[in-house]
Amino acid sequence: MDFPDSFDVSVSYERIKPFVHHTPVLHSTDLNEKIGTKVWLKCENFQKVGAFKFRGACNAVLPLENSIAKNGVATHSSGNHGQAIAKAAQIKGIPAYIVMPSNAPIVKIEAVKGYGAEIIFCEPTQMAREQTLLEVIEQTNAYFVHPYDDANVVLGQASSAWEFLHQIPELDLIITPVGGGGLLSGSILAAEAFHTSNNQPLCKVMAAEPEQANDAYRSMLSGSIQSLTDEQITNPTIADGLRTSLGTIPFQVMSRAQTEIVCVSEESIVQAMRYIWERFNMIIEASCAVPIAALLEKKITPIFKNIGVIITGGNVDLDHLPWNKKQ
């Protein structure tokens, strides 16, 4: 399958359902009052490996035929996708080779090791990731599972929004963060599938990203995939999971849906992380605090009756919480 379709969403969900957690949905009166409408949080931070990425990894790795899987799987990742592939490979009983940037968070590096994968470090650029991965694949003949530009990965990520819509059918907006676009494009497909199969109004799907990594926003404006600027690479966003450029498959889905993206400041991301900790007693990653920041900054208009936010992960280095840093 070269391109994901909304008709494939339910099939993919049934395939991975035995292996993934059916994650809970939380809400808060205080958050509702701040935003002025009902806000629901889909807590993928409680997913296996602590992030939604396990869904896509399962849908890509577990169905592999033995003739392909015998040499293992390989990918590049700043953390959560690497953990997810490592865990899926562990379940399938095959090797995993994970290329990680040298500035990846320690907590994510240790988690990848914990699932038994071999880590190969590279410079923190997209070019270095891809070149190092090619070398690994040449040496091992492992099967490459792209972090987001893969139809089965996108359909696996779609299962989060698919679950979400079945839990809260009245959702009229889902907001996700956007980095490579796998979750965002999957959520668009899930909303379309739910609309078709359940005769429900089509739920709008949009995204939020850091101003310091606004390549997806610029891509939608220009009509072609844009990269991070040199300044954004030199001074990276705190949202480490969103430092990647869009994939071709996600971008095509996003473009077809004319997806809206809003951007938020670094300060607001930290404030959103802290707010979720104080009100929900949850530590969440900076990357998934981005949609919360967009809501708190009143970047989302018009007002929707039921807004869903996918909380994408909770793998945070507790020794380096951003609000504890000296200014």
Salt bridges, closest charged atoms under 4 A:
ASP30 OD2 - ARG279 NE 3.42
GLU44 OE1 - ARG55 NE 2.79
GLU110 OE2 - LYS113 NZ 3.83
GLU163 OE1 - LYS42 NZ 2.60
GLU163 OE1 - ARG55 NH2 2.85
GLU192 OE2 - ARG256 NH1 2.75
ASP240 OD2 - LYS108 NZ 3.16
GLU260 OE1 - LYS204 NZ 3.68
GLU278 OE2 - ARG274 NE 2.97
GLU285 OE1 - LYS108 NZ 3.09
GLU297 OE1 - LYS299 NZ 3.34
ASP317 OD2 - HIS320 ND1 2.93
